[in-house]
Amino acid sequence: MAKSIRSKRRRKMRNIKREAFGKKELEMLKDVVEKAKAEKDVEMKEMFTVKSATELKEDQKMDTSKASRNYNPKTLKNEHGNYPVWMSQRKMKKVKKTQKKQAKAKAKAKKK
């Protein structure tokens, strides 16, 4: 942290606040502990249900019902001739450029 007068003042005031709130927090915690000792009939098991790791895994299975999109790995286009949503414009231009080069080379080779 910087050593300007303003930051020193802020740091000082934060320390003062920390001490004041620390005392209040300690008192509140003591009150909570005393109340908990007085009311021993309340059990934590009533407040929530405990699940094992296998039950959690069963509950959190992924929903894979969404139809997958098929893209041609060579052209990177789908069946409608569109590029994927996640592909940037720069990448699309680059792919088009390489495809154009390959088409020219193929046409040139065919002429010979």
Secondary structure, DSSP 8 states (H G I E B T S, - for coil): ----HHHHHHHHHHHHHHHHHHHHHHHHHHHHHHHHHH-TT--GGGT-----HHHHHHHT-----S------TTT---TTS---TTS-HHHHHHHHHHHHHHHHHHHHHHH-
